[in-house]
């Protein structure tokens, strides 16, 4: 791992150095203890274009064959915000993390909000799938 990247702030927004945060999972093959930690590390993997980690942490029943990084050259990740987290602790078998990711593609600002579902098997957390949150009612 590049030493400068190891001491840089983690892309997940934790304010910790990458090596003390998501780098432990992406570069050292350690297992995240919670669904939220896995969510944060997967965001960092998208930022770093780490297809190997994304596929390894995707549940086999829903895992794609490959990750589409076709927009990677024009994508700039701007930040991750955890909106809520349900269950997904060290003693849970399932977890939900709702997040918002901000990024730019070709200079255009984008925001993706997803409710991600996670499952723990063989003492490791896996991303199962995600859904868009329900639309908010219009105010009158």
C-alpha positions in Angstrom: 0.0 0.0 0.0 1.2 3.5 -0.8 2.4 5.1 2.5 0.7 8.4 1.6 -2.6 6.7 1.1 -2.2 4.8 4.3 -2.1 8.0 6.3 -4.6 9.9 4.2 -8.1 10.4 5.7 -10.3 7.4 4.9 -12.7 8.0 2.0 -15.6 6.7 4.2 -15.7 10.0 6.1 -14.8 8.5 9.5 -12.0 11.1 10.1 -9.6 8.2 10.8 -6.5 7.5 8.6 -7.3 5.0 5.9 -4.9 2.4 7.4 -6.7 2.5 10.7 -10.2 2.4 9.1 -11.2 0.8 5.9 -7.6 0.0 4.9 -7.7 -2.8 7.6 -10.3 -4.6 5.5 -9.3 -3.7 1.9 -5.6 -4.2 2.3 -5.2 -6.6 5.3 -8.1 -8.9 4.6 -9.6 -8.4 8.0 -13.4 -8.8 8.5 -15.6 -5.8 9.4 -17.3 -6.5 12.7 -20.5 -4.7 11.8 -22.7 -4.2 8.7 -22.0 -0.4 8.9 -18.3 -1.0 8.9 -18.7 -3.2 5.8 -20.8 -0.5 4.1 -18.1 2.1 4.8 -15.4 -0.2 3.5 -17.4 -1.0 0.4 -17.7 2.8 -0.3 -14.0 3.1 0.1 -13.5 0.2 -2.3 -15.6 2.0 -4.9 -13.5 5.1 -4.4 -10.3 3.0 -4.8 -11.8 0.8 -7.6 -11.2 -2.4 -5.7 -13.3 -4.8 -7.6 -11.7 -7.7 -5.8 -13.0 -6.5 -2.4 -16.4 -5.6 -3.7 -16.9 -9.0 -5.2 -15.5 -10.8 -2.1 -17.9 -9.0 0.2 -21.0 -9.4 -2.0 -23.1 -12.4 -1.0 -22.8 -15.2 -3.6 -26.5 -15.4 -4.1 -26.7 -11.9 -5.5 -23.1 -11.2 -6.6 -22.5 -10.0 -10.2 -19.7 -11.4 -12.3 -17.9 -8.1 -12.4 -18.3 -4.5 -11.3 -18.9 -1.8 -14.0 -16.2 0.8 -13.6 -16.8 2.2 -17.1 -17.4 5.8 -15.6 -14.4 5.6 -13.2 -12.2 7.9 -15.2 -14.8 10.7 -15.0 -16.1 9.8 -11.5 -15.1 11.8 -8.4 -16.4 10.5 -5.1 -17.3 13.4 -2.7 -18.5 11.8 0.4 -20.6 9.2 2.3 -23.3 9.9 4.9 -24.8 7.1 7.0 -28.5 8.0 7.4 -29.4 5.1 9.7 -28.2 1.7 10.7 -30.5 -1.1 12.1 -29.1 -4.2 13.7 -25.9 -5.4 11.9 -23.9 -5.6 15.1 -21.3 -8.2 16.1 -24.1 -10.6 17.5 -26.6 -10.0 14.7 -27.2 -12.1 11.6 -28.8 -9.4 9.5 -28.4 -5.6 9.2 -29.7 -2.6 7.3 -27.7 0.5 6.5 -29.2 3.5 4.7 -26.7 5.8 3.2 -26.2 8.7 0.8 -23.2 8.9 -1.5 -22.3 12.1 -3.2 -20.2 12.1 -6.4 -19.6 13.7 -9.7 -19.6 12.0 -13.1 -18.3 14.1 -15.9 -18.5 17.2 -13.7 -22.3 16.6 -13.0 -23.2 16.3 -9.3 -25.0 13.1 -8.3 -26.4 11.7 -5.1 -27.3 8.1 -4.6 -29.4 7.0 -1.6 -29.8 3.3 -0.9 -31.1 1.1 1.8 -28.6 -1.8 1.8 -29.3 -5.2 3.3 -26.5 -7.3 4.9 -26.2 -10.8 6.1 -23.7 -12.5 8.3 -22.5 -16.0 7.4 -19.5 -17.9 8.8 -18.6 -15.0 11.0 -18.4 -12.6 8.1 -20.7 -9.8 6.8 -21.8 -9.7 3.2 -23.7 -7.1 1.1 -26.9 -8.8 0.0 -28.8 -6.2 -2.0 -30.0 -2.6 -1.9 -33.2 -0.7 -2.7 -34.2 2.9 -3.1 -35.9 4.5 -0.2 -39.7 5.1 -0.6 -40.5 8.6 -2.0 -41.3 11.2 0.5 -44.8 12.7 0.4 -45.2 16.1 -1.2 -45.8 18.9 1.2 -48.9 21.0 0.6 
